[in-house]
Amino acid sequence: MKIIFSGGGTGGHIYPALTLIDAVKKKLPNAEVLYVGTEQGLESDIVPKAGINFVALDLEGGFERRFTLENIKRAANAILSVKKAKKIVEDFRPDVAVGTGGYVCGPILLAASLMKVPALIQEQNAVAGITNKILSKFATKIAVGSELALKNFPAEKTIYTGNPIRAEVLQAKKSDGLKEFNFSSDLPIILISGGSRGARSINLAMVDVLLNAEKNFNAQFLHVTGKGEFGSVTKKLSDANFNFDNPKIKIVPYLYNMPQAMAMADLAIFRAGATGIAELTARGIPAILIPYPFAAENHQEFNARALVEVGAAKMILNKDLTSEILSAQIEELLNNPGELEKMSEASLSLGKPQAADEIANLILDLAK
């Protein structure tokens, strides 16, 4: 069996694809996989390192959400890309094509559909991206990560599966995290991350939160700044005479072992990307969500509101974020363990830990 996967630009499109590839391989070890992405996206580095065959399409970027001359140029480029995509599909001869988002999916899934290859798209967010909205007219099946996304697609071919979650996230144990990061089980642990590249607004707010935490919080903090932000954060803390030897507060640029960190977390401070939310809810981690305000169609705020409405998370809009507001929210939750417990239960109720397995079955059924 041969399967083309395509998804690119950000980790939010790439890691779901890699998780689905793992799930398919567990069911069908001899399946042959080809991943199509772009040279400019993170996938050109991440996918080959995962040992997966990778081919790049030369694309100039997604469409702006208004009429511009640049969009005309990109439309012409997209038409040429469909021709290139058609050649890739012809050479590989897949039994099924799968897209997990990002503009690179457009040419590949369109070419596959035109050649009568069954196609599945996986939409992670509560508000569908423009590429997936267009592709929905050609796709055979659509798997959505949020119930709110069901209304964006034709009902007869759309299924609410939840978003695929890495097996390591589900398998990691709290004891693994405590040992990995040398934290105590006696104090609550707060995990802060703005995503793989970091989030400047969260990092800026966290500087004063961490300075305050040295004296006033009976908790432990693991703050993941993002590689590009690490120097700036540590300099601000150093200028304020922060004690970097404090065993209760750890600041790192990046985590390769995020599953272990999530396994020990009692509270998370995150952006509201679909993959992060899927992992939080699968583990039932209460969260303070700060949606990225420039996400397409403001989808991160819609993602966050879905959790807030059931009591699984608190939300602070990026424009309202200050260290004082964030500190007060953390303190309020730490002083109310009963509320944290209710938030955890509500979070678990939204979790879809078997999503990858369910979507893998859909992919294999389409291929047959």
C-alpha positions as CSV (number, residue, x, y, z in Angstrom):
1,M,0.0,0.0,0.0
2,K,1.3,3.5,-0.9
3,I,0.2,6.7,0.9
4,I,1.1,10.3,0.3
5,F,1.0,12.7,3.2
6,S,1.2,16.4,2.9
7,G,1.2,19.1,5.5
8,G,3.5,22.0,6.1
9,G,4.7,25.4,7.3
10,T,4.3,24.9,11.1
11,G,4.6,22.1,13.6
12,G,0.8,22.2,14.0
13,H,0.5,20.7,10.5
14,I,3.6,18.5,10.5
15,Y,3.3,16.6,13.8
16,P,-0.3,15.4,13.3
17,A,0.9,14.0,9.9
18,L,3.9,12.2,11.6
19,T,1.6,10.9,14.3
20,L,-0.8,9.5,11.6
21,I,2.1,7.9,9.8
22,D,3.1,6.1,13.0
23,A,-0.5,4.9,13.5
24,V,-0.7,3.6,10.0
25,K,2.6,1.9,10.2
26,K,1.6,0.1,13.4
27,K,-1.4,-1.3,11.5
28,L,0.4,-1.9,8.2
29,P,4.2,-2.0,8.7
30,N,4.9,-2.5,5.0
31,A,3.0,0.6,3.9
32,E,5.1,2.9,1.7
33,V,4.9,6.6,2.7
34,L,5.9,9.7,0.8
35,Y,5.7,13.1,2.5
36,V,5.3,16.2,0.3
37,G,6.1,19.6,1.7
38,T,8.1,22.7,0.9
39,E,11.7,23.5,1.3
40,Q,10.9,26.6,3.3
41,G,8.7,25.0,5.9
42,L,9.9,23.2,9.0
43,E,8.9,19.9,7.4
44,S,12.0,19.9,5.2
45,D,14.1,19.4,8.3
46,I,11.7,17.4,10.6
47,V,10.4,14.8,8.2
48,P,13.7,13.5,6.8
49,K,15.0,13.3,10.4
50,A,12.1,11.0,11.1
51,G,13.3,8.7,8.4
52,I,10.4,9.4,6.0
53,N,10.8,9.9,2.3
54,F,10.4,13.6,1.5
55,V,9.8,15.5,-1.7
56,A,9.5,19.3,-1.8
57,L,7.1,21.4,-4.0
58,D,8.3,24.9,-4.8
59,L,5.6,27.2,-3.5
60,E,5.7,30.9,-2.7
61,G,3.2,31.0,0.2
62,G,-0.5,30.8,1.0
63,F,-3.1,33.2,-0.2
64,E,-3.8,36.5,1.6
65,R,-7.4,36.8,2.7
66,R,-8.2,39.7,0.4
67,F,-7.8,40.6,-3.2
68,T,-4.2,41.7,-4.0
69,L,-1.8,41.6,-7.0
70,E,0.3,39.2,-4.9
71,N,-2.6,36.8,-4.8
72,I,-2.8,36.8,-8.6
73,K,0.9,35.9,-8.7
74,R,0.4,33.2,-6.1
75,A,-2.6,31.8,-8.0
76,A,-0.4,31.4,-11.1
77,N,2.2,29.7,-9.0
78,A,-0.4,27.4,-7.5
79,I,-1.5,26.3,-11.0
80,L,2.1,25.4,-11.9
81,S,2.4,23.6,-8.6
82,V,-0.6,21.4,-9.4
83,K,1.3,20.3,-12.6
84,K,4.3,19.4,-10.5
85,A,2.1,17.7,-7.9
86,K,0.5,15.7,-10.7
87,K,3.9,14.4,-11.7
88,I,4.7,13.4,-8.1
89,V,1.4,11.5,-7.8
90,E,1.9,9.8,-11.2
91,D,5.4,8.7,-10.2
92,F,4.4,7.4,-6.8
93,R,1.0,6.0,-7.7
94,P,-0.6,6.2,-4.1
95,D,-3.6,4.3,-3.0
96,V,-4.7,7.3,-0.8
97,A,-3.6,10.9,-0.2
98,V,-3.8,12.6,3.2
99,G,-3.5,16.4,4.0
100,T,-3.0,17.8,7.4
101,G,-3.1,21.5,6.5
102,G,-1.0,24.3,5.1
103,Y,-1.0,25.5,1.5
104,V,1.3,22.8,0.3
105,C,-1.7,20.3,0.7
106,G,-3.7,22.1,-2.0
107,P,-1.8,21.1,-5.1
108,I,-1.1,17.6,-3.9
109,L,-4.6,16.7,-2.8
110,L,-6.1,18.4,-5.8
111,A,-3.8,16.5,-8.2
112,A,-4.6,13.2,-6.4
113,S,-8.4,13.9,-6.5
114,L,-8.2,14.7,-10.2
115,M,-6.4,11.3,-10.8
116,K,-9.2,9.5,-8.9
117,V,-7.0,8.8,-5.8
118,P,-9.1,8.9,-2.6
119,A,-8.2,11.8,-0.4
120,L,-8.6,12.6,3.3
121,I,-8.1,16.0,4.9
122,Q,-7.6,16.4,8.6
123,E,-8.6,19.8,10.0
124,Q,-7.2,20.5,13.4
125,N,-8.9,23.8,14.3
126,A,-12.3,25.0,15.4
127,V,-12.3,27.3,12.4
128,A,-11.3,25.6,9.1
129,G,-8.3,27.0,7.1
130,I,-8.9,28.4,3.6
131,T,-6.9,25.5,2.0
132,N,-9.0,22.8,3.6
133,K,-12.3,24.7,2.8
134,I,-11.3,24.6,-0.9
135,L,-10.1,21.0,-0.7
136,S,-13.3,19.8,1.0
137,K,-15.0,19.9,-2.4
138,F,-12.6,17.3,-3.7
139,A,-11.8,15.2,-0.6
140,T,-13.4,11.8,0.0
141,K,-13.4,12.1,3.8
142,I,-12.8,14.9,6.2
143,A,-11.7,14.3,9.8
144,V,-12.1,17.3,12.2
145,G,-10.4,17.8,15.5
146,S,-13.1,20.0,17.0
147,E,-16.9,19.6,17.0
148,L,-17.1,23.3,16.1
149,A,-15.5,22.6,12.7
150,L,-18.3,20.2,11.6
151,K,-20.3,23.1,10.3
152,N,-17.5,24.1,7.9
153,F,-17.7,21.0,5.8
154,P,-20.3,18.8,4.0
155,A,-21.9,16.6,6.6
156,E,-22.1,13.5,4.5
157,K,-18.3,13.1,4.4
158,T,-17.2,14.8,7.7
159,I,-16.3,12.9,10.9
160,Y,-15.4,14.3,14.3
161,T,-12.4,12.3,15.4
162,G,-10.4,14.7,17.5
163,N,-6.8,15.5,16.7
164,P,-4.0,12.9,16.5
165,I,-1.8,12.8,19.6
166,R,1.7,11.4,19.8
167,A,1.8,8.0,21.6
168,E,4.6,9.4,23.8
169,V,2.3,12.0,25.2
170,L,-0.2,9.4,26.3
171,Q,2.4,6.9,27.6
172,A,4.6,9.3,29.7
173,K,4.2,9.0,33.4
174,K,4.4,11.7,36.1
175,S,7.3,9.9,37.7
176,D,9.2,10.2,34.4
177,G,8.8,13.9,34.3
178,L,9.7,14.4,38.0
179,K,12.9,12.4,37.4
180,E,13.7,14.1,34.1
181,F,13.4,17.6,35.4
182,N,14.4,17.0,39.0
183,F,11.1,18.4,40.4
184,S,9.4,17.5,43.7
185,S,6.0,15.8,43.9
186,D,5.1,17.9,46.9
187,L,4.5,21.1,45.1
188,P,2.3,21.9,42.0
189,I,4.1,22.2,38.7
190,I,3.3,24.8,36.1
191,L,4.4,24.3,32.5
192,I,4.7,27.4,30.3
193,S,5.2,27.2,26.5
194,G,4.4,29.4,23.6
195,G,5.0,26.7,21.0
196,S,8.1,25.5,19.3
197,R,9.2,29.1,18.4
198,G,8.1,30.7,21.6
199,A,5.6,33.5,22.2
200,R,7.1,37.0,23.0
201,S,4.0,38.3,24.8
202,I,3.9,35.3,27.1
203,N,7.7,35.4,27.7
204,L,7.5,39.2,28.6
205,A,4.7,38.6,31.1
206,M,6.5,35.6,32.6
207,V,9.6,37.6,33.5
208,D,7.8,39.4,36.3
209,V,5.7,36.3,37.1
210,L,8.9,34.3,37.7
211,L,10.5,37.2,39.8
212,N,7.3,37.2,41.9
213,A,7.3,33.4,42.1
214,E,10.7,33.4,43.8
215,K,9.1,35.0,46.9
216,N,5.4,34.5,46.7
217,F,4.4,31.2,44.9
218,N,4.6,27.8,46.6
219,A,4.9,26.1,43.2
220,Q,7.4,24.9,40.6
221,F,7.8,26.4,37.1
222,L,9.2,25.0,33.9
223,H,9.2,27.8,31.3
224,V,10.0,27.0,27.7
225,T,10.9,30.2,26.0
226,G,11.6,29.1,22.4
227,K,15.1,29.2,21.1
228,G,14.9,32.7,19.6
229,E,13.6,34.2,22.8
230,F,15.8,32.5,25.4
231,G,18.6,35.1,25.4
232,S,16.2,38.0,25.8
233,V,14.3,36.3,28.7
234,T,17.4,35.3,30.6
235,K,18.9,38.8,30.2
236,K,15.8,40.5,31.6
237,L,15.8,38.1,34.5
238,S,19.6,38.5,35.1
239,D,19.2,42.3,35.1
240,A,16.6,41.9,37.8
241,N,19.0,39.7,39.9
242,F,17.0,36.5,39.4
243,N,18.4,33.4,41.1
244,F,19.0,30.9,38.3
245,D,20.0,28.3,40.8
246,N,16.5,28.1,42.3
247,P,15.6,24.4,42.0
248,K,11.8,25.3,41.8
249,I,12.2,27.4,38.6
250,K,13.7,26.1,35.4
251,I,14.0,28.1,32.2
252,V,14.9,26.3,28.9
253,P,14.9,27.4,25.3
254,Y,13.3,24.2,23.9
255,L,12.0,20.8,25.0
256,Y,12.7,17.6,23.1
257,N,10.9,15.8,25.9
258,M,7.6,17.7,26.1
259,P,5.6,14.4,26.8
260,Q,7.5,14.0,30.1
261,A,6.9,17.7,31.0
262,M,3.2,17.4,30.3
263,A,3.0,14.2,32.3
264,M,4.0,16.0,35.5
265,A,2.2,19.3,34.9
266,D,-0.6,20.4,37.2
267,L,-1.3,23.6,35.2
268,A,-0.3,24.7,31.7
269,I,0.1,28.2,30.3
270,F,-0.1,27.7,26.5
271,R,-1.1,29.3,23.3
272,A,-4.3,27.7,21.9
273,G,-3.0,25.8,18.9
274,A,-4.9,22.7,18.0
275,T,-2.2,20.1,18.7
276,G,-1.3,21.6,22.1
277,I,-5.0,21.6,23.1
278,A,-5.4,18.0,21.9
279,E,-2.5,16.9,24.1
280,L,-3.7,18.9,27.1
281,T,-7.2,17.5,27.0
282,A,-5.9,13.9,26.4
283,R,-4.0,14.2,29.7
284,G,-6.7,16.4,31.5
285,I,-4.3,19.3,32.2
286,P,-6.0,22.5,33.4
287,A,-4.8,25.5,31.4
288,I,-4.5,29.2,31.1
289,L,-4.7,29.8,27.3
290,I,-3.4,32.9,25.6
291,P,-4.5,32.6,21.9
292,Y,-2.1,33.9,19.3
293,P,-4.0,36.9,18.0
294,F,-2.7,36.7,14.4
295,A,-3.7,33.1,13.7
296,A,-5.8,32.7,10.5
297,E,-9.5,33.5,11.0
298,N,-8.5,34.1,14.7
299,H,-8.9,30.3,15.1
300,Q,-6.9,30.1,18.3
301,E,-9.4,32.1,20.2
302,F,-12.2,29.8,18.9
303,N,-10.1,26.8,20.0
304,A,-9.6,28.3,23.5
305,R,-13.3,29.3,23.9
306,A,-14.3,25.6,23.3
307,L,-12.3,24.7,26.5
308,V,-13.4,27.8,28.5
309,E,-17.1,27.0,27.8
310,V,-16.9,23.6,29.5
311,G,-14.7,24.8,32.4
312,A,-11.5,23.1,31.2
313,A,-9.4,26.3,30.8
314,K,-9.2,30.1,31.6
315,M,-8.4,32.5,28.8
316,I,-6.5,35.7,28.7
317,L,-6.6,37.6,25.4
318,N,-3.2,38.6,24.1
319,K,-4.2,42.3,24.2
320,D,-5.1,42.0,27.9
321,L,-2.0,40.0,28.9
322,T,0.1,41.5,31.7
323,S,2.3,40.0,34.3
324,E,-0.1,41.2,37.0
325,I,-3.1,39.6,35.3
326,L,-1.3,36.4,34.7
327,S,0.1,36.3,38.3
328,A,-3.3,36.8,39.7
329,Q,-4.8,34.0,37.6
330,I,-2.0,31.6,38.6
331,E,-2.4,32.5,42.3
332,E,-6.2,32.1,42.2
333,L,-5.9,28.6,40.7
334,L,-3.1,27.5,43.0
335,N,-5.2,28.6,46.0
336,N,-8.2,26.7,44.8
337,P,-7.2,23.0,44.2
338,G,-10.9,22.1,44.0
339,E,-11.3,24.3,40.9
340,L,-8.1,22.8,39.4
341,E,-9.6,19.3,39.9
342,K,-12.9,20.3,38.2
343,M,-10.9,21.9,35.3
344,S,-8.9,18.6,34.9
345,E,-12.1,16.6,34.7
346,A,-13.6,18.9,32.2
347,S,-10.5,18.8,30.1
348,L,-10.5,15.0,30.1
349,S,-14.1,15.0,28.9
350,L,-12.9,16.8,25.7
351,G,-9.9,14.5,25.2
352,K,-9.7,12.2,22.2
353,P,-6.7,9.9,23.0
354,Q,-7.7,7.4,20.3
355,A,-8.0,10.0,17.4
356,A,-4.8,8.8,15.6
357,D,-6.0,5.2,15.6
358,E,-9.5,6.2,14.3
359,I,-8.1,8.4,11.5
360,A,-5.6,5.7,10.5
361,N,-8.5,3.3,10.1
362,L,-10.2,5.9,7.9
363,I,-7.1,6.2,5.7
364,L,-6.7,2.4,5.3
365,D,-10.4,2.0,4.5
366,L,-10.1,4.6,1.8
367,A,-7.0,2.9,0.4
368,K,-8.9,-0.4,0.2
